[in-house]
Amino acid sequence: MNLTPRLQVVAKHVPKNTICGDIGTDHAYIPLYLIKNGICPKVIATDVNKGPINIAQEQINSAGYSKYIETRLGDGLQPIKPREINSVVIAGMGGLLIRNILEASPEVTRGIKTFILQPMVAQRELKEYLLKNNYTIIEEDLAQEDRRIYEIIIATHGKQDLEHPIFLDVGKSLIDKKHPLLKPLIHRKKAKLQKIVHQCEGKRTINAEERIKECLDKIQSLEEVGKWL
């Protein structure tokens, strides 16, 4: 089966021969891909809703992979036992929700070596959480579907210092490897910040002035990054 460009990039970062958890599996596209391509010997697919779990199970049965993919109903990492998986995919949900999922199951997260996270929004807030809670961001990647660019974060355990605040908005590894989607990502981020500045300009409050300064500083930093590419 063919994955969408977003899920293809997510799956690419799952370490070979790991037992992987796919949280919020939906139709079990990633578990099916991981087993079919011999990337993982086993995958545990979870979802908080019965509908997706039932559809996922049907897809798994149809493919003949029920021996290798187990579905479980439950919220976040709660259906997973400590040290039952050593890699995890949490993709297609908000960054704050991903943060909450990690925070709610510390005994499970301690046993996981590789975290492949794909937040739809609040990417910066998720990265801030990771760095403040003894995670190291190993790598970041980008995927494009139609006009949208998706950010993928690959993390593990370990303390990491933030070298520069701009790396919360644009990953250092993306800059180092001059990712081909980085320029359009920077353009989109600048456009969002400029929109906020425009919205705040008519308001004469301290909060609005602080927000304008914060956005202008970020725009300047993003422009500096653009010069490095």
N, C-alpha and C positions, 0 to 999 in steps of 0.2 A: 504494500500500500504506500501511496505517496503522501507525505506530510506537507502541510502548508509551509511556506518559507520561514515563518516564525517558529513553528514547532520543529522544523528541520534544524535550525540553529540551536534551539534548546537541547534537542536530543544529541546533537554533535558533542556536547560537553559532558554527557554522562560517562563516567569512567568505565572502561571495559572490565567485565567479570565482577562487577559489584552487584549486590542485591539492592535494587532501587525501589523507592517509594514514589508513586505519582499521586500527589495530593490535589484533589479536585480534578479527578481523571476525566470527567465528562464521558466521552465515547471510547475511552481507552486507546486513543490513537498512538500516544507515545509508548505505553507498554507493549502494544502489538508490534510496533516498529522495533523496539529494543530486543524483543525475543526473535522476531523474524530475521533480523540482521546479526544475530549471535552476539550482541553487545552485552547483554545481561543473562545470567542463568535463571533468574527469577525476578518478578516484579510484583509488588503489592500496590494495588490501585484503590484509592479511597475517594469517596465523595460524600458530602453531607446530605445529598438528596437521593431518594430511592429511584427516581426516574432514570437519571444518568447511570446509576449502578446497574439497573436492570438492562439498559441498552448496552452498557459495557460488557456485561456478562454474556449477552447474546452474541456480541461481536467476537468475544474470546472463544466461546463454544464453537461458533461457525468456523473460526480459523483453526480450531483444534489445539488451542494453547492453554486449555484450562489447567493443565498440569504445571504450567510455568507462570501463569498470572493469576493472582488471587485478588478478588474484589472484597472490599469491606465498607460497610456503611458507618459513617461517623464524621465528626467535626475535626478538621485539620489533621494533626498528627496523633490525635487521641486513640484511633484504632490500631496504632502501631505500638508494639512492645519495645522496651529499651534494648538496643543492640540487635534488633531484628533486621534493620537495613543499614547500609553504610554509604548510600548516596540517596539524594532526594531531589525531586523536581516539584517546585511549586510555581506554576505558571498561569497567566491569564486572569489574575486578580489584582486588586489594589495593593500598593506597597504597605499601607498601614495594616491591612488584613494579613499579609504575609508576615509582617512583624509580630502581630498578635498570635499567629499560629506558632511561630518559633518560641515566643515568650511563654506560651501556655503549656509547653511540653518539654521542660528542661532535661528531664531524664532521658527522653528520646533523642533530643538534639545532641546530647553529649556523645552518643554512640555513632553519630553520622559524621563521616569525614568530608564529603563533598556536597555542597548545597548549590543547586542550579535554580536560580530565582529569576522570574520574568514578571516584574510588576508592570501593570498597565498605566498606573499613575503613582504619584508620590515616590518616585525613584530616589530622590535626594533623602527623604525622611527614612527610607529603608536603609540606605547606605550609612546614614548617621547612626541608626540603631546598631547596625552590624559592628561599626568601628567602636562604639561605646560599650559593646558587650562581648569583647574579646573574640571577634571574628576577623579574619583576614580576607580581603577581596583579592583573589588570585588573578582574576582576569575579568574583563567585560567584553561583550560582543553586541552586535547590532543586527537586526533583520528588518527587511522592508516588505510590506504587503500593501499593494496599491500605493496610496500616498502617505501611509503611516509608517513611522520607524519605531521599532520596539527595542528596548534595552534589556540585555540579559546580564545578570550578575552571577559570577561563579565564586563561591566563598568556601573557606574552611575555618577551623578553629585556630586561634592564635592572635596575639596583640599586634595591632598595626597602627602606626601613627599617621595622621593626615598631613601630608607634605604641604598642601595648599588647598584652601577652601574650594577652588574651582573644580577640583577632582571629585567633589560630591555631585557636580552638575555634568561634568564630562570626564569619564574615567581615564586615568593616567595610561592604562594599557591601550586604550583606543587611540590616544595621542601618539604613544610610542610606536605603534605599528601603522599609524596613519590610515586608519580604517576608512575604506572608500565611502562609507555612509556617514562619516563624522561631519563633513562639511554641511550636508543638508540638515543633519541633526542640530548643529550649532545655529544654523539659519532659523530653524523652527523655534529653538529656545530663545533666541534674541527677539523674534517676533512676539512671542508670548510676554516677555518682559517689557517690551515697548508698549504693548497693549495695556499692561498694568500701569505703566507710567502715565499713559494718556488718560486712563480712568481716574488716577489720583490727582492729576494736575489741577483740577477745579476745586479740590477740597483743601481748605486752609486749616488743617489739623496737624498736630505733632506726629501722629501715627502716619498720616499720608506723606508728610515730608520725609520721614524715616524710610518709608516703603519706597519712595521715589529714589532716594539715595542708594538704598540697597540694590534696587533693580539696575540703576545706572552703573554701579560698581561691577555688578555681574556682567552687564553688557560689555563693559570695557575689558574684563577678564576673558570673556568669550572671544572678543575681537583679537586679543593677544594670542589666544590658542589658535585661532584661524590663521594667523601669520606664520605659525610654526609648521602648518601642513603644506 
